């Protein structure tokens, strides 16, 4: 296996350029901020961009956590890429990553200055420093939804959920562009505060609940108002039917996934409480009208 490094200062656009560079050069795999990406697919690792602090992010990017490191090493052995590119902020960092993963030495070094202009690097710097945006060289559909602090194409996700067409996290759809890059905003990189309207939270819950309205209806909802560690409680009226419990569990999961993927909040919990039980769907609909 040939190991290549791709280095440049933080915020100069390395991750944005990585996919195109790998395709041009025929590199099979990329190591970027703790992730192993093989032929456009995230196959192992944990992104440093999901960490709540810069210290934890650096330890993740350098594979200092035993379980994380061993899982990526096992995946490299399994997929056995012909060429692997390590992205880092310096030669020292990429050397440390290669050493941690036992895949050195680095045979070729590529620098961000080799593939971008000064103007392109300034634009990348603006989006990193002023907008707090980072990039992962993989499509949105490949990102796991437990990444706290990510913006993952929320408008598309919201529409898909409303239509019942949510894309499964770990399944690549036929129309995904292999050159996709996902823009994210990690929790630790915020500049100022980020808020979201209470009405938006209510609308997300309302749309998620629509597919369960044969058994349960939402009668109230509340949250603790925190941007981090948000807790949401949803009160429902349910039909006296064993399936109603399963519907509540489904609603709980759907709301958790929707809030996690469409907001920048860390969702600590979503709780669904059955406030009232009715004897039939007809009674539920009648009481709902009143």
Buried (B, 14 or more C-beta within 10 A) or exposed (E): EBBBBBBBBEBBBBBBBBBEBBEEEEBBBBBBBBBBBBBBBBBBBBBBBBBBEEEBBBBBBBBBBEEBBEBBBEBBEEBEBEBBBBBBBEEEBBBBBBBBBEBBEBEEBBBBEEBBEEEBBEBBBEBBEEEBBBBBBBBBBBBBBBBBBBBBBBEEBBEEBBEEEBBEBEEBEEEBEEEBBBBBBBBBBEEEEBEBEEEBBBEBBEBBBEBBBBBBBBBEBBBEEEBEEBBBBBBBBBBEBEBBBEBBEBBBEBBBBBBBBBBBBBBEEBEBEEEEEBEEEEEBBEEEEE
